[in-house]
Amino acid sequence: MSQQAVLLEKEWTQEEWLSLPEGPPFYELEEGKLLLIPSPCREHQQITGLLFARLHDYCRQSGAGTVVMEVDVALPNGRGYTPDLAFSAREREGQLLAADGKVHGAPDLVVEVLSPSTR
């Protein structure tokens, strides 16, 4: 995890995190703390975009499932993250991809591209 600023010294709930307006800025939720996610650099975005394009093409051709970029993932333990990429297998799409546009539960695959600040 990168060095992230902790915002507002209060306990945040997953419900509060999910109700935040769509970013930027983007936030993650860990142990009740709201964390500001730093903006990615150009190289990070290029790598993420290339990986998304390849996975998206594969999913479209094979029907394996759905891959999305930078979607909020609400985990059962109350934490919330916004991974660079998240894949949900076709068999689990209905369980994970909610009407609110968020992923509820652990995706089948999460990709997080490391930046210099996270190495």
MDTraj code that builds the backbone (N, CA, C; nanometers):
import mdtraj as md
import numpy as np

residues = "MET SER GLN GLN ALA VAL LEU LEU GLU LYS GLU TRP THR GLN GLU GLU TRP LEU SER LEU PRO GLU GLY PRO PRO PHE TYR GLU LEU GLU GLU GLY LYS LEU LEU LEU ILE PRO SER PRO CYS ARG GLU HIS GLN GLN ILE THR GLY LEU LEU PHE ALA ARG LEU HIS ASP TYR CYS ARG GLN SER GLY ALA GLY THR VAL VAL MET GLU VAL ASP VAL ALA LEU PRO ASN GLY ARG GLY TYR THR PRO ASP LEU ALA PHE SER ALA ARG GLU ARG GLU GLY GLN LEU LEU ALA ALA ASP GLY LYS VAL HIS GLY ALA PRO ASP LEU VAL VAL GLU VAL LEU SER PRO SER THR ARG".split()
xyz = np.array([
    [0.0845, -0.1172, 0.0000],
    [0.0000, 0.0000, 0.0000],
    [0.0889, 0.1233, 0.0000],
    [0.0539, 0.2232, -0.0767],
    [0.1317, 0.3460, -0.0836],
    [0.1109, 0.4299, 0.0416],
    [0.1945, 0.5314, 0.0548],
    [0.1774, 0.6225, 0.1668],
    [0.0566, 0.7096, 0.1371],
    [-0.0453, 0.6965, 0.2198],
    [-0.1704, 0.7662, 0.1963],
    [-0.2023, 0.8546, 0.3154],
    [-0.2625, 0.9684, 0.2874],
    [-0.3031, 1.0601, 0.3933],
    [-0.4312, 1.0094, 0.4581],
    [-0.4326, 1.0078, 0.5901],
    [-0.5535, 0.9714, 0.6639],
    [-0.6371, 1.0974, 0.6781],
    [-0.7639, 1.0882, 0.6417],
    [-0.8523, 1.2036, 0.6458],
    [-0.9480, 1.1954, 0.7630],
    [-0.9697, 1.3060, 0.8253],
    [-1.0671, 1.3199, 0.9328],
    [-1.0523, 1.2109, 1.0380],
    [-1.0161, 1.2510, 1.1536],
    [-0.9926, 1.1573, 1.2636],
    [-1.1234, 1.1058, 1.3219],
    [-1.2026, 1.0421, 1.2421],
    [-1.3263, 0.9790, 1.2880],
    [-1.3311, 0.8391, 1.2313],
    [-1.4118, 0.7562, 1.2895],
    [-1.4328, 0.6215, 1.2367],
    [-1.5296, 0.6300, 1.1186],
    [-1.4873, 0.5803, 1.0047],
    [-1.5724, 0.5767, 0.8864],
    [-1.6306, 0.4369, 0.8732],
    [-1.7558, 0.4297, 0.8327],
    [-1.8182, 0.3006, 0.8050],
    [-1.8091, 0.2737, 0.6551],
    [-1.8271, 0.1481, 0.6186],
    [-1.8270, 0.1137, 0.4772],
    [-1.9422, 0.1839, 0.4055],
    [-2.0549, 0.1953, 0.4712],
    [-2.1705, 0.2642, 0.4122],
    [-2.1364, 0.4103, 0.3810],
    [-2.0683, 0.4775, 0.4730],
    [-2.0276, 0.6168, 0.4493],
    [-1.9291, 0.6249, 0.3333],
    [-1.8343, 0.5324, 0.3300],
    [-1.7354, 0.5304, 0.2215],
    [-1.8040, 0.5101, 0.0865],
    [-1.8977, 0.4156, 0.0818],
    [-1.9677, 0.3881, -0.0434],
    [-2.0543, 0.5052, -0.0887],
    [-2.0957, 0.5910, 0.0036],
    [-2.1826, 0.7034, -0.0321],
    [-2.1047, 0.8291, -0.0716],
    [-1.9717, 0.8249, -0.0647],
    [-1.8930, 0.9410, -0.1073],
    [-1.9155, 0.9663, -0.2559],
    [-1.9087, 1.0926, -0.2998],
    [-1.9241, 1.1199, -0.4425],
    [-1.8106, 1.0565, -0.5226],
    [-1.8405, 1.0256, -0.6478],
    [-1.7404, 0.9661, -0.7350],
    [-1.6230, 1.0622, -0.7503],
    [-1.5014, 1.0088, -0.7439],
    [-1.3808, 1.0930, -0.7499],
    [-1.3440, 1.1320, -0.8904],
    [-1.2371, 1.2072, -0.9095],
    [-1.1369, 1.2338, -0.8069],
    [-1.1830, 1.3409, -0.7094],
    [-1.1221, 1.3432, -0.5927],
    [-1.0225, 1.2500, -0.5406],
    [-1.0854, 1.1154, -0.5057],
    [-0.9992, 1.0136, -0.4936],
    [-1.0430, 0.8784, -0.4610],
    [-0.9954, 0.8417, -0.3215],
    [-1.0747, 0.7592, -0.2555],
    [-1.0444, 0.7193, -0.1183],
    [-1.0576, 0.5684, -0.1031],
    [-0.9842, 0.5135, -0.0072],
    [-1.0004, 0.3753, 0.0344],
    [-1.0319, 0.3751, 0.1833],
    [-1.0850, 0.2644, 0.2307],
    [-1.1249, 0.2530, 0.3706],
    [-1.0535, 0.1343, 0.4328],
    [-0.9773, 0.1611, 0.5375],
    [-0.9057, 0.0539, 0.6062],
    [-0.9140, 0.0749, 0.7566],
    [-0.9683, -0.0255, 0.8239],
    [-0.9818, -0.0221, 0.9694],
    [-1.0488, 0.1063, 1.0181],
    [-1.1534, 0.1485, 0.9470],
    [-1.2296, 0.2662, 0.9863],
    [-1.1667, 0.3985, 0.9492],
    [-1.0519, 0.3956, 0.8823],
    [-0.9833, 0.5190, 0.8432],
    [-1.0015, 0.5430, 0.6939],
    [-1.0365, 0.6653, 0.6587],
    [-1.0514, 0.7051, 0.5194],
    [-0.9148, 0.7489, 0.4682],
    [-0.8664, 0.6846, 0.3617],
    [-0.7336, 0.7112, 0.3077],
    [-0.7441, 0.7743, 0.1698],
    [-0.6731, 0.8830, 0.1494],
    [-0.6683, 0.9493, 0.0193],
    [-0.5706, 0.8740, -0.0695],
    [-0.6143, 0.8365, -0.1885],
    [-0.5286, 0.7650, -0.2826],
    [-0.4562, 0.8680, -0.3690],
    [-0.3224, 0.8638, -0.3737],
    [-0.2489, 0.9585, -0.4580],
    [-0.2794, 0.9354, -0.6063],
    [-0.2721, 1.0408, -0.6851],
    [-0.2935, 1.0291, -0.8296],
    [-0.1804, 0.9479, -0.8913],
    [-0.2134, 0.8575, -0.9844],
    [-0.1095, 0.7764, -1.0474],
    [-0.0303, 0.8564, -1.1502],
    [0.0930, 0.8120, -1.1740],
    [0.1776, 0.8772, -1.2740],
    [0.1411, 0.8258, -1.4137],
    [0.1972, 0.8884, -1.5147],
    [0.1682, 0.8539, -1.6542],
    [0.2028, 0.7078, -1.6841],
    [0.3208, 0.6637, -1.6414],
    [0.3624, 0.5260, -1.6686],
    [0.2664, 0.4255, -1.6037],
    [0.2240, 0.4547, -1.4833],
    [0.1279, 0.3690, -1.4129],
    [-0.0006, 0.3572, -1.4942],
    [-0.0501, 0.4688, -1.5446],
    [-0.1739, 0.4686, -1.6230],
    [-0.1566, 0.3920, -1.7539],
    [-0.0411, 0.4057, -1.8179],
    [-0.0168, 0.3333, -1.9427],
    [-0.0166, 0.1823, -1.9193],
    [0.0504, 0.1385, -1.8136],
    [0.0557, -0.0041, -1.7819],
    [-0.0835, -0.0559, -1.7473],
    [-0.1552, 0.0182, -1.6649],
    [-0.2905, -0.0224, -1.6269],
    [-0.3809, -0.0310, -1.7496],
    [-0.3714, 0.0677, -1.8376],
    [-0.4531, 0.0684, -1.9586],
    [-0.4235, -0.0494, -2.0496],
    [-0.2950, -0.0818, -2.0648],
    [-0.2560, -0.1956, -2.1483],
    [-0.3084, -0.3268, -2.0897],
    [-0.2911, -0.3452, -1.9595],
    [-0.3417, -0.4665, -1.8948],
    [-0.4936, -0.4768, -1.9071],
    [-0.5627, -0.3645, -1.8873],
    [-0.7083, -0.3646, -1.9005],
    [-0.7493, -0.4054, -2.0418],
    [-0.6851, -0.3466, -2.1433],
    [-0.7207, -0.3766, -2.2822],
    [-0.7039, -0.5253, -2.3120],
    [-0.5934, -0.5832, -2.2672],
    [-0.5689, -0.7260, -2.2923],
    [-0.6717, -0.8139, -2.2199],
    [-0.6947, -0.7842, -2.0929],
    [-0.7915, -0.8639, -2.0167],
    [-0.9336, -0.8459, -2.0697],
    [-0.9674, -0.7230, -2.1080],
    [-1.1007, -0.6964, -2.1616],
    [-1.1224, -0.7731, -2.2922],
    [-1.0237, -0.7702, -2.3818],
    [-1.0346, -0.8445, -2.5075],
    [-1.0524, -0.9938, -2.4810],
    [-0.9733, -1.0463, -2.3880],
    [-0.9844, -1.1882, -2.3544],
    [-1.1239, -1.2202, -2.3003],
    [-1.1726, -1.1388, -2.2096],
    [-1.3055, -1.1620, -2.1508],
    [-1.4149, -1.1552, -2.2561],
    [-1.4038, -1.0596, -2.3468],
    [-1.5048, -1.0448, -2.4514],
    [-1.5042, -1.1658, -2.5447],
    [-1.3855, -1.2132, -2.5825],
    [-1.3759, -1.3255, -2.6754],
    [-1.4132, -1.4587, -2.6111],
    [-1.3773, -1.4762, -2.4851],
    [-1.3971, -1.6057, -2.4197],
    [-1.5256, -1.6139, -2.3379],
    [-1.5814, -1.4977, -2.3023],
    [-1.6979, -1.4971, -2.2142],
    [-1.6633, -1.5348, -2.0710],
    [-1.5354, -1.5200, -2.0352],
    [-1.4873, -1.5628, -1.9029],
    [-1.5443, -1.4806, -1.7885],
    [-1.5763, -1.3548, -1.8146],
    [-1.6255, -1.2690, -1.7075],
    [-1.6103, -1.1232, -1.7444],
    [-1.5966, -1.0391, -1.6418],
    [-1.5898, -0.8948, -1.6605],
    [-1.4684, -0.8389, -1.5887],
    [-1.3972, -0.7499, -1.6564],
    [-1.2856, -0.6789, -1.5942],
    [-1.3202, -0.5303, -1.5936],
    [-1.2926, -0.4636, -1.4824],
    [-1.3209, -0.3210, -1.4693],
    [-1.1989, -0.2505, -1.4118],
    [-1.1903, -0.1203, -1.4386],
    [-1.0810, -0.0378, -1.3870],
    [-1.1319, 0.0494, -1.2736],
    [-1.0512, 0.0605, -1.1694],
    [-1.0732, 0.1560, -1.0607],
    [-1.2179, 0.1603, -1.0118],
    [-1.2688, 0.0446, -0.9752],
    [-1.4042, 0.0362, -0.9198],
    [-1.3921, 0.0132, -0.7692],
    [-1.4847, 0.0698, -0.6941],
    [-1.4846, 0.0483, -0.5496],
    [-1.5204, -0.0970, -0.5194],
    [-1.4404, -0.1588, -0.4325],
    [-1.4621, -0.2969, -0.3900],
    [-1.4893, -0.2953, -0.2400],
    [-1.6115, -0.3302, -0.2022],
    [-1.6524, -0.3349, -0.0613],
    [-1.6386, -0.4788, -0.0124],
    [-1.5467, -0.5014, 0.0802],
    [-1.5210, -0.6358, 0.1312],
    [-1.6074, -0.6655, 0.2537],
    [-1.6363, -0.7931, 0.2781],
    [-1.7206, -0.8297, 0.3922],
    [-1.6636, -0.7869, 0.5277],
    [-1.5327, -0.7662, 0.5376],
    [-1.4714, -0.7271, 0.6654],
    [-1.4843, -0.5778, 0.6943],
    [-1.5579, -0.5046, 0.6093],
    [-1.5796, -0.3622, 0.6312],
    [-1.4787, -0.2721, 0.5639],
    [-1.3769, -0.3297, 0.5043],
    [-1.2774, -0.2493, 0.4334],
    [-1.3257, -0.2208, 0.2918],
    [-1.2679, -0.1172, 0.2315],
    [-1.3037, -0.0809, 0.0955],
    [-1.1826, -0.0329, 0.0192],
    [-1.1630, -0.0871, -0.0990],
    [-1.0469, -0.0534, -0.1802],
    [-1.0899, -0.0196, -0.3222],
    [-1.0005, 0.0477, -0.3926],
    [-1.0222, 0.0797, -0.5334],
    [-0.9014, 0.0290, -0.6110],
    [-0.8997, -0.1006, -0.6451],
    [-0.7841, -0.1553, -0.7161],
    [-0.7775, -0.1027, -0.8589],
    [-0.6590, -0.1117, -0.9176],
    [-0.6431, -0.0672, -1.0559],
    [-0.7331, -0.1478, -1.1491],
    [-0.7360, -0.2796, -1.1324],
    [-0.8215, -0.3673, -1.2125],
    [-0.8858, -0.4711, -1.1219],
    [-1.0084, -0.5086, -1.1545],
    [-1.0765, -0.6163, -1.0823],
    [-1.1497, -0.7031, -1.1844],
    [-1.1332, -0.8342, -1.1717],
    [-1.1977, -0.9306, -1.2604],
    [-1.2952, -1.0147, -1.1799],
    [-1.4142, -1.0331, -1.2348],
    [-1.5142, -1.1222, -1.1762],
    [-1.5513, -1.2267, -1.2801],
    [-1.5370, -1.3538, -1.2441],
    [-1.5727, -1.4627, -1.3348],
    [-1.7220, -1.4582, -1.3648],
    [-1.7573, -1.5013, -1.4838],
    [-1.8967, -1.4987, -1.5288],
    [-1.9901, -1.5631, -1.4267],
    [-1.9462, -1.6740, -1.3665],
    [-2.0302, -1.7463, -1.2710],
    [-2.0603, -1.6646, -1.1460],
    [-1.9768, -1.5648, -1.1151],
    [-1.9933, -1.4873, -0.9914],
    [-2.0344, -1.3425, -1.0159],
    [-2.0475, -1.3020, -1.1412],
    [-2.0795, -1.1620, -1.1711],
    [-2.2035, -1.1148, -1.0972],
    [-2.3079, -1.1941, -1.0979],
    [-2.4328, -1.1554, -1.0327],
    [-2.4192, -1.1378, -0.8828],
    [-2.3267, -1.2110, -0.8229],
    [-2.3040, -1.2004, -0.6787],
    [-2.2214, -1.0771, -0.6441],
    [-2.1310, -1.0370, -0.7326],
    [-2.0335, -0.9327, -0.7001],
    [-2.0668, -0.7956, -0.7568],
    [-2.1156, -0.7894, -0.8791],
    [-2.1381, -0.6609, -0.9454],
    [-2.2776, -0.6111, -0.9115],
    [-2.2840, -0.5123, -0.8242],
    [-2.4119, -0.4634, -0.7721],
    [-2.4696, -0.3521, -0.8587],
    [-2.5973, -0.3246, -0.8382],
    [-2.6675, -0.2202, -0.9127],
    [-2.6087, -0.0821, -0.8875],
    [-2.5425, -0.0633, -0.7740],
    [-2.4827, 0.0672, -0.7437],
    [-2.3513, 0.0904, -0.8182],
    [-2.3105, -0.0053, -0.9028],
    [-2.1884, 0.0101, -0.9807],
    [-2.0623, -0.0292, -0.9065],
    [-2.0773, -0.0787, -0.7861],
    [-1.9632, -0.1184, -0.7036],
    [-1.9539, -0.2710, -0.7010],
    [-1.8390, -0.3206, -0.6565],
    [-1.8205, -0.4640, -0.6373],
    [-1.8375, -0.4921, -0.4887],
    [-1.9273, -0.5835, -0.4559],
    [-1.9525, -0.6203, -0.3165],
    [-1.9036, -0.7635, -0.2959],
    [-1.7909, -0.7784, -0.2297],
    [-1.7266, -0.9080, -0.2099],
    [-1.5923, -0.9087, -0.2801],
    [-1.5174, -1.0154, -0.2583],
    [-1.3827, -1.0251, -0.3153],
    [-1.3893, -1.0673, -0.4617],
    [-1.3330, -0.9866, -0.5529],
    [-1.3270, -1.0268, -0.6933],
    [-1.2410, -1.1523, -0.7086],
    [-1.2513, -1.2166, -0.8235],
    [-1.1701, -1.3351, -0.8503],
    [-1.0242, -1.2991, -0.8744],
    [-1.0003, -1.1795, -0.9243],
    [-0.8640, -1.1321, -0.9481],
    [-0.8611, -0.9820, -0.9266],
    [-0.7592, -0.9359, -0.8564],
    [-0.7356, -0.7927, -0.8383],
    [-0.5942, -0.7646, -0.8860],
    [-0.5771, -0.6576, -0.9635],
    [-0.4451, -0.6161, -1.0104],
    [-0.4170, -0.4777, -0.9560],
    [-0.3044, -0.4639, -0.8921],
    [-0.2587, -0.3350, -0.8403],
    [-0.1204, -0.3100, -0.8992],
    [-0.1088, -0.2092, -0.9846],
    [0.0188, -0.1742, -1.0467],
    [0.0981, -0.0902, -0.9476],
    [0.2201, -0.1322, -0.9204],
    [0.3036, -0.0596, -0.8251],
    [0.3638, 0.0645, -0.8890],
    [0.3648, 0.1709, -0.8139],
    [0.4307, 0.2953, -0.8526],
    [0.5563, 0.3083, -0.7675],
    [0.6463, 0.3991, -0.8023],
    [0.7679, 0.4148, -0.7214],
    [0.7388, 0.4340, -0.5726],
    [0.6298, 0.5007, -0.5384],
    [0.5986, 0.5254, -0.3974],
    [0.5484, 0.4008, -0.3247],
    [0.5144, 0.2944, -0.3987],
    [0.4612, 0.1738, -0.3351],
    [0.5588, 0.0572, -0.3400],
    [0.6777, 0.0787, -0.3894],
    [0.7756, -0.0308, -0.4007],
    [0.8513, -0.0494, -0.2737],
])
top = md.Topology()
chain = top.add_chain()
for i, resn in enumerate(residues, 1):
    res = top.add_residue(resn, chain, resSeq=i)
    for name in ("N", "CA", "C"):
        top.add_atom(name, md.element.get_by_symbol(name[0]), res)
traj = md.Trajectory(xyz[None], top)
